[in-house]
């Protein structure tokens, strides 16, 4: 399974939707739709970084006109979705420190979220 490609900019967690290529012989930077495969010497960019990119001084910037379409879902996306649904469907198991000591009332806890049943 391949994982979704992420933006090449340091610290950016967004999914890539465009590819930046430099044509050194023509002093041109080209920002176009996401390439089918990651290639050496190209950079994958998210939409905000693709739209705000500027070319080095003396270089021409050729930019794709129109919207950048998100890439199709990968099998990793489907696996992540299935795991999230599976996790959400798991029954809550109350922990002793989370119990409301009022008879008939329990509070479940999973991670940082609490599930409090409605009052009767």
Secondary structure, DSSP 8 states (H G I E B T S, - for coil): -----B-SSTT--SB--EEEEEEGGGTEEEEEE--SS--TTEEEE-HHHHHH----TT-EEEE--S--------HHHHHHHHHHHHHHHS-----GGG---STT--EEEETTEEEE----
